[in-house]
Amino acid sequence: MNPVTVPAAEFARPLAAAAETPSPGDPNRPLSIDRLLALLTHQGLIDEDTRRTLARDAALSSGGRHPLEMIAARRLKALRAPHETLDLDWLCGWLAQSIGWRYVRIDPLKVDFSRIAEVMSKAYANRFRILPLEVTPESVTIATAEPFMTGEWATELSHTLRRRVVPVLASPVDLQRYLVEFFDLAGTIRSAQRTGQAAAQNSFEQLVELGRSGRQIDANDQHIVTLVDWLWQYAFEQRASDIHLEPRRDLGVVRFRIDGLLNNVYQVPPGVMAAMTSRIKLLGRMDVVERRRPQDGRIKTRAADGHEIELRLSTLPTAFGEKLVMRVFDPDVLQRDFDQLGLKGQDLARWREMTSRPNGIVLVTGPTGSGKTTTLYATLRALATEEVNVSTIEDPIEMVENSFNQMQVQPAIDLGFADGIRALMRQDPDIIMVGEIRDLETAEMAVQAALTGHLVISTLHTNDAPSAITRLLDLGVPAYLLQSTLIGVMAQRLTRTLCPACRQPDDSVTDEQWAAFVKPFKNVPKPAQIWRPVGCVACRMTGFRGRAGLYEILANGEAIRSFITERPELRRLRLAAIKHGMRPLRIAGAAAVAEGITTIEEVLRHAPPIEV
């Protein structure tokens, strides 16, 4: 896998060649602060007084810090326009450009840890302070913070590996961190594998042949404990919303979902993957022995900064073992207000009006992972005052909230959504939140609760807001009851947001492309400025950072009720909803594009076409 490459032009303007610029081919010459300061002064980035001051301070200091770190710590401003701050990233990019190298910001998600240990030992890497990043049959890319000391190791590795060695410049801070982390992780994997049997223990072929000989890796083995701890910490650092442990025939794959997209993180031997799964099941109070049926669990842990994070666990038996998915619930995410979720303006006003009714049904629709739970929790927190009794029935409880009375469905004792609603109605509730309406029984109980003076908020899986009405009718809810109880429906999607640090204007979108994008609407003008993703260090070179919601709200008024019949025509229902104020998801996406929040391509990925 390729490491993240940061173009040097991002950090520095084209630089005139210095008369005494050292050559990267000169061996065994450590990077000195005097040489760096001389080069900075020669190129007009700092003045002579600053050079002398820094040189004097460096001579008096001790601690063995890298020269680039010492200069970066002063947070100087470049004398030349545009007067960038001379931080560590800038200095690394500037140095790389000055000597004709490539500057690489190490992205752990793009590095195959297992290949690193194959190239060199940890001792060898520590000796020269180098780190392999990419290994191909023809070459190996090696990062270093000492570009003038490649002579000793580059030639030696080239002969030993029989590959072309490509040195690149990396931040000394990144090198120091990942040099330890990567090799320790690879070593932990190897140690865990040696502890037990390396072959897969849970493959499809072995499910019938229970009791095969061979000692399996213990879930409480220290190496496995270390691996699981690293996995969680790593996921929190990378802002992952889901962690996937997927067993395959010959290996196990670890993947993170970041900003809605899955990223391969690491591959481990099947035996190690099985032990990691068992370890997590143990911590989640799940049946470790049972591997034949799906299970659910939850874990509460702490991130490095001390704040609590909850993990919702779900296992699934597959052909080659148990697949484990951990949904990461950061309390900070679930505590967001409507503005942070992207719900604002007229949509927010309509949503507040719908949820302020004393009784009726309000639905939130969308696919899995579209942010329905976050929207529901934000809504319930706004409604949960001391004068109101808010009760929920969920499957499972996503996040424990002190202001709600939360109950979890338990199929093992025949406690489903319908039974839960029936029980909650005897608890003097004002607002009832139902995790999902899946069947007629649950839908009927929700309708009964609405008819008896309760506000019911629930979710449904449909493509858009009008489809929720036809879905309930298909389940068997009578049209006349739906007419009298349904307050409204909100459909939503999550789309990646542009990184504000690196986005750039996009002049390539034509009027015809915009017209096709918002078709069949003709009154949506093309914005004066459209933005495109670029990629920088802050967004891991993806061009996107974070996600925001797109919303489509259908309010059930007099004009809509006439279309709620036993056999409604969805197209006419959708047209009537648009005519009476519903803004389709695609048009909500167009508004987000006009605000510079996202791109047309992102909206097309998530928002369905407008079928009218």
N, C-alpha and C positions, 0 to 999 in steps of 0.2 A: 504494500500500500504506500502511496505517496505521502510524504509529510507536507504540512502546510507551508507554502512558500510565500513569503511576504515580499513583494517587489520593493527594491531599494528606493525607487522613485517615490514611494509612499512616505518615506522618511526624510528624504533629502532631495534638493534640487540637483541637476547635473553639476558635478564638481569639476573644476579645472584640475588637471593633473599637477600634483605637487612635485617640485624639483627633487625632493629627497624622499619621495614615497617609497617605502620599503617594498621589496618584492616578496610575494608569497612563496616563492621558490627558495628563498634563503633559509637553510635549515638551522634548527636549534637556536633560534633567536626569540626569547620570550617577549611578549607584548609588554612594553613598558609605558608608564604614564607619561614619561618625558617625550617619547616618540609620538604618542597620541596627541599631547598638547601642542607639540610642534606642528603637527599636521593640521589640527584645528585652527591654529593661529595663521598658518600659511594660507589657508583657504578662507580666511576672513570671518570665521565663525565665532572666535573669541579674540579679545585684544591681548596685548602683551602683558599688561598689569594682571589680568586674570590668569594668564599662563603662569606667571611667576608665583602668584599667590597659591595656586593649586599645586604647583611643583614643590613649593616650600612645605605646604601642609602634608603632602604625600610623603615627603622625606621624614617628617616628624612623626607620622602615624605608624602604627603597627597593627597587625591583625591579618595580614595576608589576603586582603580583598583584591579581587581582580581590578586592574586599572579602569576598565569600562564601568564597573560598579562605583569606583571612587569618584569618577567624574559625574556620573549620573546622579549620585547622592546630592550634588550641589544644586540640581534643578536649574541650570543656567538657561538663559534665552539666547538663541543664535543672533548675532549681530546683523546677519543678512536677512532680507525679507524671504519668506513670510515670518521670520522670527520664531521658529519652533522651539519648544522646550527640549533641551538636550537630555531626555530621559534615556533609560537603558535601551528600549526598543529603537529609538531614533539613532542612538550612537552605534548600535549593532548594524542597522541598515546603512548608515553612512560609511562605516568602516568597510562593510562588504562591497559597497559600490566603489569606494576609493581604490580597493585593491583588485577589483574585478571578480569578486566571488559572489555567491548566492547566499542571502541571509534566510535562514529557516527558523520560523517560530514552531517549536515542537508541539504537535497536537497528539496527545496520547491515544485518541480515538483512531488515528491514522497510522499507528505503529504496531506492527506484529511483534509482540514481546517474545514469542517463541523463537523467531528467527534471530533475534539479537543474541541469545545465548549460544546459537550455533556459530556465530561469526568469531566471537572472542570470549574470553573468560572475564569475570568481574574484576579480577586482579589486574589483568592487562588494561582494561578500560580505565580503571582508577589510576593506574600508573601514568597514562598519557592524557587523562581527562578527556576521553573521546567516547562517543556513543553512536552505534550503528542505528540508522533510521529506516533504511530501505535496502532490501536484498533481492537482487534479480540474478538470473543465470549469467548475465554478462558483467554486472557491476554491483558494488555495494556503496551506498551513500553514508558517510560518516560525519557527524557533527563535532565541531571543536570550537573552543573559544580562544585558541592560540593558533592563529593562521600561519605564523612563521616558524612553527615547530612541527611541521608535517614530515620532514625529511626522514626521521627515524622510523616512524610507524607506518607511513604510507607505502613505502617501498616494500617493507617486510610483509605487510598484510596483502599487498598485491601478489607477491610470490606465493604466500601461504594459501590464500583463498583462490588463486588463479582467476581472479576477477579484477576488473578495472576499479580502482578506488577513487571515488568522487568526494573530496572534502567540501564541506559547507560550513558557514559560520552560524553559530547558535549563541543564544544568551548564556553567559556563565551561570546565572541563577537557575535557568531551566536545566542546564547540564548537571548542576550539582544536585538538583532535586530528582530528576528522572534517571540519572545514572544509578542512584541507589534504588529507586522505586522499581524500575524495570527489571534490573537484574535480581533483586530480592523476590519480585513476583515470579519470575521465571524459575528461580531456585525453589520457591515454595511449591510451585506446581510439580517440579521434578521430585521433591521430597515427599509430597503427598502421594505421588504415583508409586514411588518405591515402597511406601508404607503398605500398600495393598496390591491387589491384582489390577493390572493395567488394562485388561480387556474389558469390554462392555459387559455389565452384569444384568442389564435390564432390556436387552434387545428383544425384538419381536420373536426371534427364533428361540430365545431362552425362556420365554414366558411359560412355555409348557413344561420345560425341563427344570423344575424347581429343585433347589438343593445342590446345584453344581458345586464342586469343590473349589477351593480358592478363597483366601481371606479377603473380604471386602474392606475398603477404607472406612475407618470409624468416623462418624459425624462429629465426634468430640475431639478428634485428632487436632493438635495445635496448628498444624499446617492448614487444615480446613477452616478452623476458626479465623486464622489470619486472612485467608482468602475471602471469606464472607465479609469480614470487617472492611477489607480493602474494597470489595465490590460495592458495598453501600456507600462508603465515603466517596468513592470515585463517581458514583451515580449522582450524589448530591452536588458535587463540585461541577459536574457537567450539565446540571439543570434537567436531568432526565425525569420524565413523567412516568415511565414504565421501564422495568427491568425484565428481560426475557432470558430464561435459561432453557435452551432447546437441545435435547439430546438427538444426535444423529447416529448413523451406523458406526462410523470410525472416530468420531469426536463429538464434543459438546460445544455449542456456540452460545456466547454471551452477547446480547444485543441491548442497546439503550434506545428508547424513543425520546428524541430531543426535538422540540418544536414541531411535533407531529410526524416526524420521519424517523424510521428505524436506522440505527448505525451499528455495524459490527464492531465489537469491542475486543473480544478475545476468543480463542479456541482452547479448550482444555480436553484432556483425555476423558473418555466416557466414565471411567471409575471415579475420577475426581469430580465430574459433574454430578454423578449420583450422590456422592458424599456431601457436596455443597447443598444439593436439594434436601437431603435428609437433615442437615444441620438447620436449614431455614425452617423446615417443617417442625422440627423439634422446638425451636424458639417461638413459632407461631401456634403452639399447642395443638398441632394436628397429629393424626395417627400416622406415625412414621412407618409402621409396618404395612399399612394399607396402600397399595399402589395400583389397585385395579379400578378405582372409582375416583371421580373428581372430588376435591376437597377445597374448603375455604378457610382462611385464617387471617390473623392480623398481628402485627408487631409494632411496638412503639420504640423508637430509638432516638438518638441525639446526633445531630450534625457536629462538625468540628467547632462551630461557633457557639454550641451549647443549646440551640433551640430544638424543640422536639419535632420529630417527623414520624408520621404513621405510614406503615406499609400494609396494604391489603394484598393478601396472598391468594392465589388460585392455581391449583394443580390440575393437570389433564393427562390421563394415560395415553401414550402414543406408541407407535410400533417399536421404538427404541428406548423407551423409558418414560419417566414422568417429565412433562413440560411444566415449568413453573414460571408464572408471571406475577411480578410484584408491582402494583400500582402505588406510586409515591404520592402521598398527600402531605404537601407542605402547608402547615396552618396559615402561613402568610398568603398563600394562593387562595385558600378558601375564605379568608378574611377580607378579600378585596371588595370594594364598593362597586356600584354600577358603572361609574365613570371609568374605573380601571378595567372593567370587563368590556368596555366599548359600547355599552348601552347608554345612550344619551339623546338629548333633543326630543323630538316628537315621539320617537319609539319609547323612550323612558317615561314620558308623560302618560302614554297610553298603557304601558305596563303597570305603572303605579295606580292608575285609575282602575284597571282590571283587578288587581290584587287587593284593593281597598274595599271591595264589595263585602258585605256581611255573609253572603252565602252564594254558592254556585261552584262551578268547576273551571279551573284554569289549567291548561295543559302546556307543557314544554316538549317539543319534539326535536328529533335529530338523531343521527347515527351514534354509535358508541364512540366516546372520546370527543364529543362535540362541545363539552362544557355544560351539559344540562345540570349536573349535580352542583357545580359551582354557582350557577345562576339561581338554583333553588335555595341553596344555603344563604346566599346574599339576600334573597327576597325574604326568607323566613327570619333572618336576623333583623331586618328592617321592620318586620311585623311583630316580632316577639317582645312586647312590652310587658310590664308587670300586671297590666289589666287583662292580658290575653293568655289563654292556654293553648300553646302550640304543641301538637303531638305528631310524631312521625312513625311510619312503619317502612323499613328499608331492607334491602337484600343486596349486600349487607349494609350495616351502618358505615357510611363512608368516613365520617369524622365526628367524633364525640363533641357535642356543643352543649354547654351548660344551660343555655336559655331554652332548650327544647326538651321534651319528654320523648326519648327515642326508643323504639322497639325494633327488633330484628326478626324477620321471618325465620321459622325453623321447620322445614319440611319433615324432619324426622319425627316431630310430634304433631304433625298436621296443623301447623300454624302458618298459614299462607297470608297473602295480602287481604283476601276477602275476610278471613277470620280475624285478622288484625284490625281491619276497619270496623268490623262488628263489635270488637272489644273496646276500641277507642271511642265509639259512639256512646258508651256507657261511662266514659271518663270525663264528662262535661267539657269537651274540647270546643274551642272557637275555630281553630284552623287545624286541618289534618293534611299532612303531606304523605302521599303514597308513592313509594319508590318507582313503581312502574305498573301500568295497566296492561296486563298480558292476556286476560281472558274475560269471558262474559261475566263470570261471577264477581270478579274484582270491579269491572265496569259498573255492574248493577249496584254493588255496595257503595261505590263512589257517588252514583246518582242518588241513591237513597240518603246518603249523608248530606248531599247538597240540598235535597228537598226538605230535610229536617232542620235546616238553618245553619249549616256548617260551610265554611269555605274550604274546598278541597283543591289542593295543588298536586299535580302528578305529571309523569312523563309518559311519552308514547314514542314508538319508533316508526316514523314516517319521513318521506322526503321533504315535504313542505307543510305549511300550516293548513291549507284547505284539505289535504289528504288525511289529516287527523279526523275530520268529521266523517269522511267515508269509511275510515278504518273502524271507528266506533260503531257505525251502522252495520258494517260487515260482521263485527263481533256479535251483534244481535241487540244492541241498545235501540229501543223504539225511537223513531224520529221525533215524536211529540215530547218525549222526556228530554231529549238532547236540545230541542228548541228552548225549553224552559230552564234548563240547568247550566248549559255551557255559556260561560262568560267570554272566553276567548282562547286563542291558541297562539303560542310563539314558537316558531321554528328558528333554529340557530346552527351556526357552523363556526369553527375556529380556523382562522387563516393566519399564516405566518406574517409577522410585521417586519418591515424593512429596518435594517440597522441604521439608527440615526447618525452613527459616526462615519459611515462610508457611502451612503446612498448618493446617487448622482442623477441629474436630470436625464430623461430619456426622450429624445426627439424623434425616435424611429416609428412611433405609433401614428398611423395615418388616420384621417377622418373616416375612411372606409372601415378600418379595423375597429375603431371605436363604435361606429354604427352597428357593426356585426356583433360587438360585445354586448351592447344594451338592447339589441333587437328583442321584441318589436317596438320598444319605446323609442319615440322620435324626439321627445322633448327633454332629453338628457344631454346637455351640451358637453362637448369634449373639454376637459379642464385645460387651463393655460399651461400647467406644468404637470407632467407625469414623471415619476421617479423609477429608477431601476436599481437592482442590487449590484454591489461591487465585490465586497468581501474585505475584511480587515481582521486584525487580531481580536478585537472585541467580540466579533460574531463567528470566530473560527473559520473565517474565509467563506462563509456561506452567503453572506449578504443579508441574512435575516437574524433577528434576535427577539424571541418572545412570540406570543400569539394574541390576537384580539378577536372578538366575536362579531359575527354578522347576524343580524336579526330580521325576522319577518313576522309581523304581528297582525293577526286577524281578530278583530273585535266582533262578537256576535250581536249585531243590532237588528232592528226590524227588517232592514233590507236583506240581511243574510239569512234570517230565519225562514223566509219564504222559499229558499233554495234547499233547506234541510228537509228532504223528503225520504221516503223509504228507498227510492232509487234515484239519488241525485246525480246530475251530470256534473262531473268534476270540473270540466272546462268552464261551464257557465258559472259554477260556484266560485272558481278562481277569478274570473272576469269581474263578477260582482264584488268580490273582496278587494280587488285592485281599485275598482271604481269608487269604493267607499273608504279609501285611505290606506290599504295594505301596501307596503313597499316590499316587492319581492326581494329575495336574497341576492339575486344578481344585481339589482339596482342598489341595494345596500352596499354590495361590494364595489360598485362603481363610485359611490360616494367615498368609500375608504381609499380608493385609488386616487380620487381627486384631492383628498386630504394628505396624500403622501404616506399613508399608513402601510399600504401593501401594493402588489402589482396585479396587472390584468391576469397574468398566468396563474397566480395564486388563487384568485377569485374563480377562475374557470375550473380549477382543480376541485373546489369545494361546493360552489353554488350551482344548483341544477339550472338548465336552460328554462326560460319562461315559456311555458306551453299554453298559449291562449288562442 
